[in-house]
């Protein structure tokens, strides 16, 4: 891979990636981190690829400008928890407490403490949802792990191990429920066939609204930076 700059204010870094399977130049902007990638067929020169990028400059900059800007989490910041917004304030004691539109966190390392509290809340909600959907499906899962993944909201291995992004706790509850149903459905269907989506609907009910919400708003869930 190679990187080139698209001049302008500000300049945009464009990553060039070659693929023997590509038949034409394709352009992709990651909704998670804003990375601009051009995929080139093997014989296409880099100059031609950058000319293609320049022809799409307006589209590229429009998409980059529409992305959610990072929010550094700390005292005074606003953060969503299960879809509701709370202001982060200093706690008087050693416990995290929620109420009246505020979340109070201990003043030493508030971002780290808040992130830990959110992970535990996410685990409680995801274990509960996974247990319920697994019972409905009649198939047990092996274990649940939580990560801060940027490429997917969840996964299910052929051994029945479920993985979820803990940032789902920032979204409205029905979004977390949909992702749990989606991953548990993979215990029966390790694919995205019609049978799989039928299983999701049997477990969760209608899901298209929740799926579309993640596509539109998922990037915002990754915009919160929990710095030490």
Rosetta blueprint (number, residue, H / E / L):
1 X L
2 X E
3 X E
4 X E
5 X E
6 X E
7 X L
8 X L
9 X L
10 X L
11 X L
12 X E
13 X E
14 X E
15 X E
16 X E
17 X E
18 X E
19 X L
20 X L
21 X L
22 X L
23 X L
24 X L
25 X L
26 X E
27 X E
28 X E
29 X E
30 X L
31 X L
32 X L
33 X L
34 X L
35 X L
36 X E
37 X E
38 X E
39 X E
40 X E
41 X L
42 X L
43 X L
44 X L
45 X L
46 X H
47 X H
48 X H
49 X H
50 X H
51 X H
52 X H
53 X H
54 X H
55 X H
56 X L
57 X H
58 X H
59 X H
60 X H
61 X H
62 X H
63 X H
64 X H
65 X H
66 X H
67 X L
68 X L
69 X L
70 X L
71 X E
72 X E
73 X L
74 X L
75 X L
76 X L
77 X L
78 X E
79 X E
80 X E
81 X E
82 X L
83 X L
84 X E
85 X E
86 X E
87 X E
88 X E
89 X E
90 X E
91 X L
92 X L
93 X L
94 X L
95 X L
96 X L
97 X E
98 X E
99 X E
100 X L
101 X L
102 X E
103 X E
104 X E
105 X E
106 X L
107 X L
108 X L
109 X L
110 X H
111 X H
112 X H
113 X H
114 X H
115 X H
116 X H
117 X H
118 X H
119 X H
120 X H
121 X H
122 X H
123 X H
124 X H
125 X H
126 X H
127 X H
128 X H
129 X H
130 X H
131 X H
132 X H
133 X H
134 X H
135 X H
136 X H
137 X H
138 X L
139 X L
140 X L
141 X L
142 X L
143 X E
144 X E
145 X E
146 X E
147 X E
148 X L
149 X L
150 X L
151 X L
152 X L
153 X L
154 X E
155 X E
156 X E
157 X L
158 X L
159 X L
160 X L
161 X E
162 X E
163 X E
164 X E
165 X E
166 X H
167 X H
168 X H
169 X H
170 X H
171 X L
172 X L
173 X H
174 X H
175 X H
176 X H
177 X H
178 X H
179 X H
180 X H
181 X H
182 X H
183 X H
184 X H
185 X H
186 X L
187 X L
188 X L
189 X L
190 X L
191 X L
192 X L
193 X L
194 X H
195 X H
196 X H
197 X H
198 X H
199 X H
200 X H
201 X H
202 X H
203 X H
204 X H
205 X L
206 X L
207 X L
208 X H
209 X H
210 X H
211 X H
212 X H
213 X H
214 X H
215 X H
216 X H
217 X H
218 X H
219 X H
220 X H
221 X H
222 X L
223 X L
224 X E
225 X E
226 X L
227 X L
228 X L
